[in-house]
Amino acid sequence: MSAPARPALMLGLLLARGGLDVTVVEKHGDFLRDFRGDTIHPSTLEVMHELGLLDDLLKLPHTQAPRLHAEIGGRDVTLADFSRLPTRCRFIAFMPQWDFLDFIAREAQRLPNFHLVMPAQVDGLIEAEGRIAGLRATTPEGALTLRAALVVGADGRNSVLRQKAGLEVESFGSPSDVLWMKLSHQPGDPPYVMGHGGPRQDFVMVDRGDYWQCGYVVRKGSFADVKAGGLEAFRALVAAVSPLPASRMDEIAGWDDVQLLSVRIDRLKRWWRPGLICIGDAAHAMSPIGGFGVNLAIQDAVAAANILARPLKEGRLEARDLAAVEARRRFPTWATQKLQLMMRGNRRKRDATEKTRAGPPGFMRSIARWPVLAHLAGRLVGLGFRREHVRLP
């Protein structure tokens, strides 16, 4: 059983298809949360193909990005190119997360041994004989007690389950936050599906069909200072780095139209206790750059299903099985976070002097100089450092 989001539903679907009785506990009454990661990476699309669900998934409204772009020195540069990936889908699909989650939930609920409980607030864990043996939750119908051979924490970077389990977090901090907003999509706007804009790449935009999901990068903890400067000044700051017309900023009518995403990078020192394991953001929070966190979370779920399904089904789950999941996924987590921290380090150096403040990060300048690197970046973004394949029947 697990708590919400993509890895929980994916793991629930995989284990239920493997013949296990699964209950997924979701805090909210629906999946409608704005400004969540909407990227479905080539590696995830390949997993959907392996499950026989890809064609139906791609019937849902979405946009496809075979490349990711950035504006550098006044010209458009391809940052990541997916055209040479060894996958069926050589693109990132941008699909509202609630549509993807609804799709997975519908497919899982076709199975009689899959159960979805929502809304349900987890109140605590059940412990017996030195191991986690289930959880307690509150639903609109009252208290709920679920006993299980395994509890999976997939409830995000603010995981209640990892906190209740007393798992220790190692934090690497982050020098920035992201302010998200919506701006309308008009004829004549940039032709790419996802891109970075502005001289310092401080503006991210994702094509959501009739509007752009836009992110403005600010110094960590500075949102209060930005608000104190006034809405008009904020519109001017965004207009200075956005490739959209300055008049489009008038659509930011008030601070209620701006949502703060507090960026951080962390990971658990150990992902499990007997009877419980964390995956996805609950085990390792990522920077939103490139959607790496979404990719890692889905791959975590596939690896967990491959390793844990048989011992769970045979009633012989042991600590070494949980440790095997962590061992399988620790390197790609470490490598991805190392890459993001290196990018952050380059940014710190870049911000150290006013002279270099206006330039893009070094890795972007390198890709602009040697376009072949865009294919390497496409492989890292699209597939990650370790791909997982569905091994269950």
C-alpha positions in Angstrom: 0.0 0.0 0.0 1.2 3.5 -0.6 0.4 7.2 -0.4 -0.2 9.3 -3.5 1.3 10.4 -6.8 2.7 8.8 -9.9 5.1 6.2 -8.3 2.4 5.0 -5.9 -0.2 4.4 -8.6 2.4 2.9 -10.9 3.7 0.5 -8.2 0.1 -0.3 -7.2 -0.8 -1.2 -10.8 2.3 -3.3 -11.3 1.9 -5.3 -8.1 -1.8 -5.8 -8.6 -1.1 -7.1 -12.1 1.4 -9.4 -10.4 -1.4 -10.9 -8.4 -1.0 -9.0 -5.1 -3.7 -7.3 -3.1 -2.9 -3.6 -3.1 -4.4 -0.5 -1.5 -3.3 3.0 -2.5 -4.2 5.7 0.0 -4.5 9.2 -1.5 -4.7 12.3 0.7 -6.9 14.4 -1.6 -10.3 13.7 -3.1 -8.9 14.0 -6.7 -5.7 14.5 -8.6 -6.4 18.1 -9.6 -3.3 19.9 -8.4 -2.0 22.8 -10.5 1.7 23.4 -11.4 2.7 19.8 -10.9 5.2 18.1 -13.1 3.5 17.3 -16.4 6.4 15.6 -18.2 6.1 12.0 -19.2 9.6 11.0 -20.3 10.6 8.5 -23.0 11.6 5.9 -20.4 8.1 6.2 -18.8 6.4 6.0 -22.2 8.5 2.8 -22.8 7.2 1.4 -19.5 3.6 2.1 -20.6 4.4 0.3 -23.9 5.7 -2.7 -21.9 2.4 -2.7 -20.0 0.4 -2.6 -23.3 -1.1 0.8 -22.4 0.9 3.3 -24.5 -1.6 3.6 -27.4 -4.5 4.3 -25.1 -2.4 6.8 -23.1 -1.4 8.8 -26.1 -5.1 9.1 -27.1 -5.4 11.6 -24.2 -4.7 15.3 -25.0 -1.0 16.0 -24.9 1.8 17.8 -26.6 5.0 16.2 -27.7 8.5 17.7 -27.4 11.2 15.9 -29.5 13.6 18.6 -28.3 14.0 21.1 -25.4 15.0 24.6 -26.3 16.6 27.7 -24.7 17.2 31.2 -25.8 20.9 32.0 -25.6 22.4 35.2 -26.9 19.2 36.1 -28.7 19.0 32.8 -30.6 17.2 29.5 -30.1 19.4 26.6 -29.1 18.4 22.9 -28.7 19.3 21.9 -25.2 18.2 18.3 -25.4 17.4 16.2 -28.5 15.6 12.9 -28.1 15.6 11.9 -31.7 18.2 9.1 -31.3 16.9 7.4 -28.2 16.5 3.6 -28.4 12.8 3.9 -27.4 9.5 3.8 -29.2 8.7 7.4 -28.2 11.5 9.8 -28.9 9.9 12.7 -27.2 8.7 14.0 -23.9 4.9 14.0 -23.6 3.4 17.0 -21.8 0.1 15.9 -20.3 -1.7 17.3 -17.3 -0.7 15.2 -14.4 -4.3 14.6 -13.3 -5.1 13.1 -16.7 -2.1 10.7 -16.4 -3.0 9.7 -12.8 -6.7 9.2 -13.7 -5.6 7.0 -16.5 -3.3 4.8 -14.3 -6.0 4.7 -11.6 -8.7 3.6 -14.1 -6.4 0.8 -15.5 -5.5 -0.4 -12.0 -9.2 -0.4 -10.8 -10.0 -2.9 -13.6 -8.2 -5.4 -11.3 -10.3 -6.7 -8.4 -7.3 -6.8 -6.1 -6.5 -3.1 -6.5 -8.1 -0.6 -4.1 -7.9 3.2 -4.1 -8.9 5.0 -1.0 -9.4 8.8 -1.4 -9.4 11.1 0.4 -7.6 9.7 3.4 -5.2 11.4 5.8 -2.5 9.2 7.2 -2.4 9.6 11.0 0.3 7.0 12.0 2.0 3.7 11.4 1.2 0.4 13.0 4.2 -1.4 14.5 4.4 -5.0 15.6 7.3 -7.2 16.5 9.9 -4.6 15.5 8.5 -3.9 12.0 5.9 -1.7 10.3 2.7 -3.7 9.9 0.3 -1.1 8.5 -1.1 2.4 8.9 -4.0 4.3 10.4 -5.8 7.0 8.4 -8.8 9.2 8.6 -11.4 9.3 5.9 -14.8 11.1 5.6 -16.4 7.9 6.7 -14.2 7.7 9.8 -11.1 6.0 11.0 -9.4 3.4 8.8 -6.9 0.8 9.8 -4.9 -1.0 7.1 -2.6 -3.9 7.9 -0.1 -4.9 5.3 3.1 -6.9 4.6 4.6 -3.7 3.2 3.9 0.0 3.5 5.3 2.1 0.7 5.9 5.9 1.2 5.4 7.7 -2.1 3.9 10.8 -0.7 6.3 13.4 -2.0 9.1 15.6 -0.6 7.0 16.5 2.5 6.4 12.8 3.1 4.3 12.1 6.2 5.2 8.4 6.1 9.0 9.0 6.2 8.5 11.4 9.1 6.3 8.9 11.0 8.9 6.2 10.3 11.7 8.3 11.7 13.9 8.0 8.6 16.8 10.4 8.5 17.0 13.0 5.7 20.3 14.3 4.2 19.7 17.8 2.8 21.8 19.5 0.1 19.7 22.7 0.1 19.0 24.9 -2.9 19.8 28.5 -3.7 16.5 29.2 -5.6 12.7 28.9 -5.6 10.3 29.0 -8.5 7.3 31.3 -8.8 4.7 29.6 -11.1 2.0 31.5 -13.0 -0.2 31.1 -16.1 0.0 33.2 -19.2 -2.2 32.8 -22.2 -1.0 31.1 -25.4 -1.4 33.3 -28.4 -0.6 33.0 -32.1 3.0 34.1 -32.8 4.3 32.8 -29.5 7.6 30.7 -29.5 7.0 27.4 -31.4 8.6 25.1 -28.8 6.8 23.0 -26.2 9.2 23.6 -23.4 12.0 26.1 -23.1 14.1 28.4 -21.0 14.3 32.1 -21.7 16.1 35.3 -20.6 19.7 36.1 -20.4 20.2 34.1 -17.2 17.7 31.4 -18.1 15.6 32.5 -15.2 12.3 31.9 -17.0 10.8 28.4 -17.8 7.8 28.0 -20.0 5.8 24.8 -20.8 3.1 24.7 -23.5 -0.2 23.6 -21.9 -2.3 24.1 -25.0 -4.4 27.2 -24.4 -1.9 28.7 -21.9 1.7 28.7 -20.9 2.8 27.3 -17.5 5.6 29.7 -16.6 8.2 29.6 -13.9 10.3 32.6 -12.7 13.4 31.6 -10.8 14.2 33.7 -7.6 16.7 33.6 -4.9 15.8 31.1 -2.1 13.5 32.6 0.5 13.1 35.9 -1.4 9.4 35.7 -2.3 8.4 38.0 0.5 10.9 40.6 -0.8 9.5 40.2 -4.3 5.9 40.8 -3.0 7.1 43.8 -1.0 8.4 45.4 -4.3 4.8 45.4 -5.6 3.0 43.6 -8.4 3.9 46.0 -11.1 7.6 45.6 -10.4 7.2 41.8 -10.5 5.5 42.0 -13.9 8.5 44.1 -15.1 11.0 41.5 -13.8 9.2 38.7 -15.5 8.8 40.7 -18.8 12.6 41.3 -18.8 13.4 37.6 -19.1 10.3 36.3 -20.9 10.2 35.9 -24.7 6.5 36.8 -24.5 5.2 40.3 -25.1 5.4 42.6 -22.0 1.7 43.2 -22.3 1.0 39.5 -21.5 2.2 40.2 -17.9 -1.0 42.1 -17.3 -2.7 38.7 -17.0 -1.0 38.4 -13.6 -3.8 40.1 -11.8 -2.7 39.6 -8.2 -0.5 37.5 -6.0 -3.1 34.8 -5.9 -2.0 34.1 -9.5 1.5 33.4 -8.4 2.4 30.1 -6.6 5.6 29.4 -4.8 7.5 26.1 -5.4 10.2 25.8 -2.7 13.0 24.0 -4.4 15.3 21.6 -2.5 17.5 18.6 -3.1 17.7 15.9 -0.4 17.6 12.1 0.0 17.1 9.6 2.8 20.2 8.1 4.4 18.3 4.8 4.4 15.1 4.4 2.4 13.5 1.6 4.5 12.7 0.1 7.8 11.4 -3.5 8.1 7.9 -3.4 6.7 8.3 0.0 5.0 10.2 1.6 2.1 10.1 5.1 0.5 10.4 5.8 -3.2 10.2 8.8 -5.4 10.4 12.2 -3.9 9.7 10.7 -0.5 13.1 9.1 -0.8 14.9 11.8 -2.8 13.6 15.3 -3.6 15.0 16.8 -6.8 15.2 20.2 -8.4 12.4 20.6 -11.0 15.0 21.2 -13.8 14.4 18.8 -16.6 11.7 16.8 -14.8 14.3 14.4 -13.5 12.3 13.8 -10.3 9.3 12.4 -12.2 11.5 10.1 -14.3 13.3 8.8 -11.2 10.1 8.2 -9.3 8.6 6.0 -12.0 11.8 4.1 -12.4 11.8 3.5 -8.6 8.3 2.1 -8.9 9.3 -0.3 -11.6 12.4 -1.5 -9.8 10.5 -1.9 -6.6 7.8 -4.1 -8.3 10.4 -6.2 -10.0 12.3 -6.9 -6.8 9.5 -7.1 -4.3 6.6 -8.8 -6.1 7.8 -12.4 -5.7 8.8 -12.2 -2.0 5.6 -10.4 -1.2 3.5 -13.0 -3.1 5.3 -15.9 -1.4 5.0 -14.2 2.1 8.8 -14.1 2.7 9.6 -10.4 2.4 12.8 -9.6 4.3 14.9 -6.5 5.0 17.4 -7.6 2.4 14.7 -7.3 -0.3 14.0 -3.6 0.7 17.7 -3.0 0.8 18.0 -4.4 -2.7 15.5 -1.8 -4.0 17.6 1.0 -2.5 20.8 -0.5 -3.8 19.3 -0.7 -7.3 18.1 2.9 -7.3 20.7 4.7 -5.1 23.3 5.2 -7.9 20.9 6.9 -10.4 19.6 9.0 -7.6 23.1 10.0 -6.5 24.2 10.7 -10.1 21.2 12.8 -10.9 21.5 14.9 -7.8 25.2 15.2 -8.4 24.5 16.6 -11.8 21.9 19.1 -10.4 24.3 20.1 -7.7 27.1 20.7 -10.3 24.7 22.9 -12.3 23.9 24.7 -9.1 27.6 25.2 -8.4 28.1 26.7 -11.8 25.3 29.1 -11.1 26.9 30.2 -7.8 30.1 30.9 -9.6 28.2 32.8 -12.3 26.4 34.9 -9.7 29.6 35.7 -7.8 30.5 38.6 -10.0 28.3 41.2 -11.8 30.5 40.8 -14.9 29.4 37.2 -15.5 25.9 37.6 -14.1 24.2 38.1 -17.5 25.6 34.9 -19.1 23.8 31.5 -19.3 25.2 28.5 -17.3 28.4 27.0 -18.6 26.7 23.7 -19.7 24.3 25.6 -21.8 27.1 27.6 -23.5 28.8 24.2 -24.2 25.7 22.7 -25.8 25.3 25.9 -27.9 28.9 25.6 -29.1 28.8 21.8 -29.7 25.2 20.8 -30.7 26.1 17.0 -30.6 26.0 17.4 -26.8 22.2 18.0 -27.1 21.9 14.2 -27.9 23.8 13.3 -24.7 21.6 15.7 -22.7 18.6 14.1 -24.4 19.7 10.7 -23.2 20.2 11.9 -19.6 16.9 13.7 -19.5 14.9 11.1 -21.4 16.3 7.9 -19.9 18.2 8.9 -16.8 21.2 7.1 -15.5 19.6 3.7 -15.2 16.5 2.5 -17.1 14.1 -0.1 -15.6 12.0 -2.5 -17.6 8.8 -4.3 -16.5 9.8 -7.8 -15.5 6.4 -9.0 -14.1 4.1 -11.1 -16.2 
